[in-house]
């Protein structure tokens, strides 16, 4: 991932968007914390390029959505995380202590829970 981002940065790009799904059945706290670690690694890759060869500031956007089991899929019977989990994750991902080049855009947890309730009936 960092190599691909590095090639984009060397080609003149300054923005990278990362997409993640939270709440998967085998996900751990370490996996979730790894999102910020990966974003930081991508940003560090940008700053490895000499300053005179960079095109302005680096911007990394990490978007996330929450796992909703879908019928007729391999995970159709997997349990979905409770709404409190989603609200906690949104709080963690929007902490003001994140670096300035990192913007977190968590998905709307209310929409995911409404859709999952509709599909269950």
Secondary structure, DSSP 8 states (H G I E B T S, - for coil): -HHHHHHHHHTT--EEEEEEEE--TT--HHHHHHHHHHHHHHHHHHHTS-GGG--S--EEEEEEEE----TTSTTTTS----HHHHHHHHHHHT-TTS-TTEEEEE--HHHHHHHHHHHH-
